[in-house]
């Protein structure tokens, strides 16, 4: 799943990008408020991490502008530990969660997972699809109680479809959620991944809508 990180502190951004990439997120990074707003308005993101203190427009302003345009992407604000006023303002302006600096990457990951889950209408981290259990927090899959060994890419495709259950995702949609822009992936790779997944999780779990894409019904 693709995320957006708006953070001007290069060192902190690097740590966060690494932690997010380690668990399979593809993250676009903007280091100014204007760039962040542009990315958010033009891209498709499962969630956005937005720092308040930015060099040009502050994060709260970016947040308010984005919510005004009707953007529904879940937004987690990064605030100073003592910034309770910012947090209150942020939550009232449409932020979904906040995290005070400094924080442990583990907590960031847990909060992002929870945000994505809630935005897809899931309260339980485990999505059940017939005899398949997809655990978004543990990043594991089991079928009839047995663990299914998936590669990181296979899990990401499956998680994307599961979180967007009922919605048809095209190969382009899936590729965008899977890889950074600069990695020029052939859309056939998506097809190959889906084929491998079906062998592991059962052919009926993922359906093809010819000419449109794939869906977990
Ligand atoms: Ca900052």
Boltz pocket constraint, residues with backbone or C-beta under 6 A from the ligand:
constraints:
  - pocket:
      binder: B
      contacts: [[A, 7], [A, 8], [A, 9], [A, 51], [A, 52], [A, 53], [A, 54]]
      max_distance: 6.0
